[in-house]
Amino acid sequence: MKKYTNIHKLSDNKFLNLFKLDALTDSGRPFDYFFVSRRKADEIKLLTGDSAAEGVVIYPILKENPEKIVLIRQYRYPLGDYLYEFPAGLIDAGETPDMAAIREMKEETGLSFEVYTGGDAAYRRSFFMGAGFTDESCNAVFGYASGTISRKEMEDTESIQVIIVDKLEAKRILKEEKVSLRAAYLLINFLHAKQSAPFAFLEE
């Protein structure tokens, strides 16, 4: 059932745009509904019906010590504060999610990233982020991080601190700090993972 009569693009920005729907309630009453999208006006998911990801979030276990994981603490302008997150970013044209994860990991942390391809592929497909206000979806990419932390390739518009945490510190962060929702749920998996099988939660 089509629950709108028209779509209006209200902004013209390179990264994110505001749309207004002439929406309809179940009873047919019209009302205004606003959402944002990273896509071009003729490619928003309301029109295409697809769920292809615009971005990735990276779950990077430290290769030399699977009891530790790489997080970032990033300044988020809408909050006016730092937020604990996992490395993440947008998928560029021509990239797969795995390729984007390797590139973003290097850009945000300086670390190399080796993608883990085992387990059930269903857990690595794209999932929607916040469908109440955006059509954006995201792939989680799991793997191992190695190398030396560096700010060399970090964009100057990003204020990021790279931290490597063990399970004790991860639990403290979950209890006491500001944390993104997807980072929180992934950290809960980390807390229950075994050193000998850090990605066992991806199995069927």
Buried (B, 14 or more C-beta within 10 A) or exposed (E): EEEBEEBEBEEEEEEEBBBBBEBBEEEEEEEEBEBBBBBEEEBBBBEEEEEEBBBBBBBBBBBEEBBBBBBBBBEEEEEEEBBBBBBBBBBEEEBEBBBBBBBBBBBBBBBBBBBBEEBEEEBBEBBBBEEEEBBBBBBBBBBBBBBEEEBEEBEEEEEBEBBBBEBEBBBEBBEEEEBBEBBBEBBBBBEEBEEEEBBEBBEE
